[in-house]
Amino acid sequence: MAAFDVIVSLLSYTASFFSVLLNGSPIVMARAYEKNGSIGGNTNIFLGAVLFSTVTWSTYGLFKSIVPMMISNALGNAVATYSSLVFLSVARREEKIRKKLDATTYMKSLFTYFFFVFISVAHLLICVALIAAGKFSTASAFTGIEATFAGIFMISSPLLQFKHIVQTKNAASLAPLTVCFAFFNALCWTIVGVMQMDIVVFFCNFLCLLAAIAQMVLLFMYGRKEEAHEDHVAEAVVPFD
């Protein structure tokens, strides 16, 4: 095997490793929500984006028979689902106690969660319909395009809180581990895209790389100042009735 192929393979496996860490990182956020009894200035858009992205990528892995991709994203989907339910549980409890949340409301968060569940189910139903119609290649191509945009949105979604971060001069809503994993994942895939002259891989991951860098800049500029809420109650609350 030529040195070029070795480097490409090494970068691909490294990127896949960081992808697994990225998909699993919401569990750290969920534990922090439970520990603090507060969601702080966070919204659950990123968690919803992870939920949808992992559904599309695991489906794509199934179409292409890429077992590692299928397994890592299936596990990532389980993590995103668990983290979303923890977020809703903590948000519901916090809103009942404090009467308000810093950056969202419980009902908005609930709508966001069900919206991403809906489009995930819709994606699966469309794929099933295409396969039933004998259009397997169309279903595969459709899933690939969808997964690409889902991945870009997932990495860039924390920037939707840019205004809140600047106003409060606090980047506590950004997760350093997630940003770090996203940066190295996108960096490795961007290099692979350049080396293989693959415009799709390059374009998608270059945008993700820019989004990760922007989040790193915000973290360095404002830091993470956790807000303590004295009215924290440790009792468990279900995410919805």
C-alpha positions as CSV (number, residue, x, y, z in Angstrom):
1,M,0.0,0.0,0.0
2,A,1.4,3.4,-1.0
3,A,2.2,6.0,1.7
4,F,-0.6,8.2,0.3
5,D,-3.2,5.4,0.9
6,V,-1.8,4.8,4.4
7,I,-2.2,8.5,5.4
8,V,-5.8,8.6,4.0
9,S,-6.7,5.4,5.8
10,L,-5.2,6.7,9.1
11,L,-7.0,10.0,8.8
12,S,-10.3,8.2,8.0
13,Y,-10.0,6.0,11.1
14,T,-9.0,8.9,13.3
15,A,-12.0,10.9,12.0
16,S,-14.3,7.9,12.7
17,F,-12.9,7.7,16.2
18,F,-13.7,11.3,16.9
19,S,-17.1,10.8,15.3
20,V,-17.9,8.1,17.9
21,L,-16.7,10.5,20.7
22,L,-18.8,13.3,19.2
23,N,-22.0,11.2,19.1
24,G,-21.4,10.1,22.7
25,S,-20.6,13.5,24.1
26,P,-24.2,14.5,24.9
27,I,-24.1,12.0,27.8
28,V,-21.7,14.4,29.5
29,M,-24.1,17.3,29.0
30,A,-27.0,15.2,30.4
31,R,-25.1,14.3,33.5
32,A,-24.2,18.0,34.1
33,Y,-27.9,18.9,33.7
34,E,-28.9,16.3,36.3
35,K,-26.1,17.3,38.7
36,N,-26.8,21.0,38.5
37,G,-30.6,20.6,38.4
38,S,-30.6,23.3,35.7
39,I,-30.2,23.5,31.9
40,G,-28.6,26.9,32.2
41,G,-28.7,28.9,29.0
42,N,-29.0,25.8,26.8
43,T,-31.6,24.7,24.4
44,N,-32.2,21.2,23.1
45,I,-31.7,22.0,19.4
46,F,-28.3,20.4,19.3
47,L,-29.6,17.3,21.0
48,G,-32.4,17.1,18.4
49,A,-29.9,17.6,15.6
50,V,-27.8,14.7,16.9
51,L,-30.9,12.6,17.1
52,F,-31.8,13.3,13.4
53,S,-28.2,13.1,12.2
54,T,-27.5,9.7,13.8
55,V,-30.7,8.3,12.3
56,T,-29.7,9.4,8.8
57,W,-26.0,8.3,9.1
58,S,-26.9,4.9,10.6
59,T,-29.4,4.4,7.7
60,Y,-26.7,5.4,5.2
61,G,-24.3,2.9,6.9
62,L,-27.0,0.2,6.5
63,F,-27.4,1.0,2.7
64,K,-23.6,1.0,2.2
65,S,-23.0,-2.0,4.5
66,I,-20.6,0.1,6.6
67,V,-21.0,-1.7,10.0
68,P,-18.9,0.7,12.1
69,M,-20.9,3.7,10.8
70,M,-24.1,1.9,11.5
71,I,-23.2,0.8,15.0
72,S,-21.6,4.1,16.1
73,N,-24.6,6.2,14.9
74,A,-27.1,3.7,16.4
75,L,-25.4,4.1,19.8
76,G,-25.2,7.9,19.2
77,N,-29.0,7.9,18.6
78,A,-29.6,6.1,21.9
79,V,-27.4,8.6,23.7
80,A,-29.2,11.6,22.0
81,T,-32.6,10.1,23.0
82,Y,-31.6,9.6,26.6
83,S,-30.0,13.1,26.8
84,S,-33.1,14.7,25.3
85,L,-35.3,13.1,27.8
86,V,-33.0,14.2,30.7
87,F,-33.0,17.7,29.2
88,L,-36.8,17.8,29.1
89,S,-37.1,16.4,32.7
90,V,-34.7,19.0,34.1
91,A,-36.3,21.8,32.1
92,R,-39.7,20.9,33.3
93,R,-38.7,20.8,36.9
94,E,-36.7,24.0,36.6
95,E,-39.5,25.9,35.0
96,K,-41.9,24.8,37.7
97,I,-39.6,26.0,40.4
98,R,-38.2,29.2,38.9
99,K,-41.2,30.0,36.6
100,K,-38.8,30.6,33.7
101,L,-35.8,29.3,31.8
102,D,-32.8,31.3,30.7
103,A,-32.9,30.7,26.9
104,T,-36.1,28.7,26.1
105,T,-39.3,27.4,27.6
106,Y,-40.4,23.8,28.4
107,M,-43.1,23.9,25.7
108,K,-40.6,25.1,23.1
109,S,-38.2,22.4,24.1
110,L,-40.9,19.7,23.9
111,F,-42.0,20.9,20.5
112,T,-38.3,20.8,19.3
113,Y,-37.9,17.3,20.6
114,F,-41.0,16.0,18.8
115,F,-40.1,17.9,15.6
116,F,-36.8,16.1,15.3
117,V,-38.5,12.8,16.2
118,F,-41.1,13.5,13.5
119,I,-38.6,14.2,10.7
120,S,-36.5,11.1,11.8
121,V,-39.6,8.9,11.4
122,A,-40.5,10.6,8.2
123,H,-37.0,9.9,6.8
124,L,-37.3,6.2,7.7
125,L,-40.8,6.0,6.1
126,I,-39.6,7.7,2.9
127,C,-36.7,5.2,2.7
128,V,-39.0,2.2,3.2
129,A,-41.4,3.6,0.5
130,L,-38.5,4.0,-2.0
131,I,-37.2,0.5,-1.3
132,A,-40.7,-1.0,-1.6
133,A,-40.9,0.8,-5.0
134,G,-37.6,-0.8,-6.1
135,K,-35.6,2.4,-5.9
136,F,-32.8,1.3,-3.6
137,S,-30.2,3.5,-5.2
138,T,-32.5,6.5,-5.0
139,A,-33.1,5.8,-1.3
140,S,-29.3,5.5,-0.7
141,A,-28.6,8.8,-2.6
142,F,-31.4,10.6,-0.8
143,T,-30.1,9.4,2.6
144,G,-26.6,10.5,1.7
145,I,-27.6,14.0,0.8
146,E,-29.9,14.2,3.9
147,A,-27.1,12.9,6.2
148,T,-24.7,15.5,4.8
149,F,-27.0,18.5,5.6
150,A,-28.0,16.9,8.9
151,G,-24.3,16.7,9.9
152,I,-23.6,20.3,9.0
153,F,-26.7,21.4,11.0
154,M,-25.7,19.3,14.0
155,I,-22.2,20.9,14.3
156,S,-23.4,24.4,13.6
157,S,-26.6,24.3,15.7
158,P,-24.9,25.6,18.9
159,L,-24.2,28.8,17.1
160,L,-27.9,29.5,17.2
161,Q,-27.3,30.7,20.7
162,F,-24.7,33.2,19.5
163,K,-26.9,36.2,20.5
164,H,-27.5,34.8,24.0
165,I,-23.8,34.1,24.5
166,V,-22.7,37.6,23.4
167,Q,-25.4,39.3,25.5
168,T,-24.6,37.4,28.7
169,K,-20.8,37.2,27.9
170,N,-21.0,33.6,28.9
171,A,-20.4,30.6,26.7
172,A,-21.6,28.1,29.3
173,S,-24.1,26.8,26.7
174,L,-21.2,25.4,24.6
175,A,-19.8,22.1,25.5
176,P,-15.9,22.1,25.3
177,L,-15.6,18.3,24.8
178,T,-18.2,18.3,22.0
179,V,-16.6,21.3,20.3
180,C,-13.2,19.6,20.5
181,F,-14.4,16.3,19.1
182,A,-16.3,18.1,16.3
183,F,-13.2,20.1,15.4
184,F,-10.8,17.1,15.0
185,N,-13.5,15.1,13.3
186,A,-14.1,17.8,10.7
187,L,-10.4,18.6,10.4
188,C,-9.5,15.0,9.5
189,W,-12.3,14.6,7.1
190,T,-11.5,17.9,5.4
191,I,-7.9,16.8,4.8
192,V,-9.2,13.5,3.4
193,G,-11.5,15.4,1.1
194,V,-8.6,17.4,-0.2
195,M,-6.3,14.4,-0.6
196,Q,-9.0,12.4,-2.5
197,M,-10.3,15.4,-4.4
198,D,-13.8,14.6,-3.1
199,I,-15.8,17.9,-3.2
200,V,-18.7,16.5,-1.2
201,V,-16.6,15.3,1.8
202,F,-14.5,18.5,1.7
203,F,-17.4,21.0,1.4
204,C,-19.4,19.3,4.2
205,N,-16.6,19.0,6.6
206,F,-15.0,22.4,5.8
207,L,-18.3,24.1,6.9
208,C,-18.3,21.9,10.0
209,L,-14.7,22.9,10.7
210,L,-15.6,26.6,10.4
211,A,-18.5,26.1,12.8
212,A,-16.3,24.3,15.3
213,I,-13.7,27.1,15.1
214,A,-16.3,29.8,15.7
215,Q,-17.5,27.9,18.8
216,M,-13.9,27.6,20.1
217,V,-13.4,31.4,19.6
218,L,-16.6,32.1,21.7
219,L,-15.3,29.7,24.4
220,F,-11.9,31.5,24.5
221,M,-13.5,35.0,24.4
222,Y,-16.2,34.5,27.1
223,G,-15.4,31.3,29.0
224,R,-17.9,29.2,30.8
225,K,-19.5,30.8,33.9
226,E,-21.9,28.3,35.4
227,E,-24.9,29.9,37.1
228,A,-25.8,28.4,40.4
229,H,-29.5,28.2,41.2
230,E,-30.3,28.0,44.9
231,D,-33.7,26.6,44.3
232,H,-32.4,23.3,42.9
233,V,-34.6,20.4,43.9
234,A,-33.2,16.8,43.6
235,E,-36.4,15.0,43.1
236,A,-37.0,13.2,39.8
237,V,-39.5,14.5,37.3
238,V,-40.7,12.8,34.1
239,P,-40.0,14.7,30.8
240,F,-43.7,14.9,30.0
241,D,-47.1,13.8,31.3
